[in-house]
Amino acid sequence: MAVLISLLLTGLASQARAVAVTARVAAIKGSATVSTPGGRETPLAQGDTVRAGSVISCSSGSGVLLRPAPRVAVVVFMSSKVRFDGTDMTSGGQADVRYSILVGRAMFTIEPNAGNGGGVHVSVSTDVGTVDGTRGSGTVNCEQERTSVAVGEGTTDV
């Protein structure tokens, strides 16, 4: 009986473990590049995947739409640099999305849950703090040691 309980608990623990996933470039306007840690800068195209630690740079007049999790969209605006810090997903559909704005601004949107997935948490870091969202949308702007946040709807903690 003790062995059965141990196996059951081990199985439940392994289901709750998070798995790191990449972000997908869902759309791109203009020109943008991606640089990986220790790597070179390369052009970014629709359909590309972005690994944790990669920096996305959008030129003037350009923008990128990332899909780091099934219900999450991140828009990197023109003249911005954003580092994708990673997404952890559980088998229950929970997602923990992290990115950092190095320069410029980005917007996140967490789509409503249709009842068949877990919760979503988005964490946006800048040089002066962190913005956390669990539903809705928000735009984070980072300029010269100042961060501003515009909440479209939902719940956001600064």
Secondary structure, DSSP 4 states (H G I P E B T S, - for coil): -HHHHHHHHHHHHHHH--EEE-EEEEEEES-EEEE-TTS-EEE--TT-EE-TTEEEEE-TT-EEEEEEETTEEEEEPTT-EEEEEEEEE-TTS-EEEEEEEEEEEEEEEEPPP-SSS--EEEEEEETTEEEEEEEEEEEEEEETTEEEEEEEEEEEE-
